[in-house]
Amino acid sequence: MTKKLPKYGEDYKKIMFYDSDKRHADLKIRLQYDGLKQNEFFRAVMTAYLEKDDDFMKFIDRYRKDNEIMDKTKLRKQNKTKTQEKENKKKFTLKEKEIESIFDLLEEEHPDL
């Protein structure tokens, strides 16, 4: 009998990192104050980052600039790419749900793809 492997995106992975005990305690206190669980907080942060939430990306850009994460040339190129991406999204006015809908239609009409 062979074990069925989960499809990509259905398996779970642990994400962890180390920090000081003080920062951990401060985080737990702050999360409790805001009524959030630790896993909710980190999933929200990951979602904001992966979905390129404008406010979160401004924070990331400021963090990279303040901590000199990237040289200025590369930052300028990335900002130019981001601007072009935003212009293209406006130009084609496709929202995420509309894109998913197009792929759903294609899948229905061409299940062999």
C-alpha positions in Angstrom: 0.0 0.0 0.0 1.4 3.4 -1.0 0.9 6.5 1.0 -0.9 9.3 -0.9 1.1 12.5 -0.9 -0.8 15.7 -0.2 -1.1 18.1 -3.1 1.1 21.2 -3.1 -0.3 23.7 -0.7 -2.2 21.1 1.4 0.8 20.0 3.5 1.7 22.0 6.6 5.2 23.3 7.5 6.5 24.7 10.8 8.0 28.2 10.6 10.1 29.2 13.6 12.9 31.5 14.6 14.6 32.5 17.8 14.5 35.7 19.7 15.2 36.9 23.2 13.0 35.9 26.1 12.2 39.5 26.8 10.9 40.2 23.3 9.0 37.0 23.4 7.3 38.0 26.6 6.7 41.5 25.2 5.1 40.0 22.1 2.8 37.7 24.2 1.7 40.7 26.3 1.1 42.9 23.3 -0.9 40.1 21.5 -3.0 39.5 24.6 -3.7 43.3 24.8 -4.8 43.3 21.1 -6.8 40.1 21.5 -4.7 38.1 19.0 -3.3 34.6 19.2 0.3 34.2 18.2 -0.6 32.0 15.1 -3.2 34.6 14.0 -0.6 37.3 14.2 2.0 35.6 12.2 -0.5 34.3 9.6 -1.8 37.9 9.2 1.7 39.2 8.7 2.5 36.5 6.1 -0.7 37.2 4.3 0.0 40.9 4.2 3.5 40.3 2.8 2.5 37.6 0.3 -0.4 39.6 -1.0 1.7 42.8 -1.1 -0.6 44.8 1.1 0.3 48.5 0.4 0.6 49.5 4.1 2.7 46.5 4.9 5.0 46.9 1.9 5.6 50.5 2.9 6.7 49.2 6.3 9.0 46.6 4.6 10.4 49.3 2.3 11.1 51.6 5.2 12.7 48.7 7.2 15.0 47.8 4.3 16.0 51.4 3.8 16.6 52.1 7.5 18.6 48.8 7.9 20.4 49.2 4.5 19.2 45.8 3.4 19.5 46.5 -0.3 21.7 48.9 -2.2 20.1 52.0 -3.7 20.3 50.9 -7.3 18.5 47.6 -6.6 15.9 49.5 -4.5 15.3 51.9 -7.4 14.8 49.1 -9.9 12.4 47.3 -7.5 10.4 50.5 -7.0 10.2 51.0 -10.8 9.0 47.5 -11.2 6.4 48.0 -8.5 5.2 51.2 -10.2 4.9 49.4 -13.5 3.0 46.5 -11.8 0.5 48.9 -10.3 0.0 50.7 -13.6 -0.6 47.4 -15.4 -3.1 46.4 -12.8 -5.0 49.7 -13.2 -4.7 49.4 -17.0 -6.2 46.0 -17.2 -8.4 46.4 -14.0 -8.4 42.7 -13.2 -9.0 41.9 -9.6 -7.9 38.7 -8.0 -11.4 37.2 -8.0 -11.8 38.0 -11.7 -8.5 36.3 -12.5 -9.6 33.2 -10.5 -12.9 33.3 -12.3 -11.1 33.3 -15.7 -8.9 30.3 -14.7 -12.1 28.5 -13.4 -13.7 29.0 -16.8 -10.7 27.8 -18.6 -10.5 24.7 -16.4 -14.2 23.9 -17.1 -13.8 24.2 -20.8 -10.4 22.5 -21.0 -10.1 19.9 -18.2 -7.2 18.2 -20.0 -4.9 21.2 -19.5 
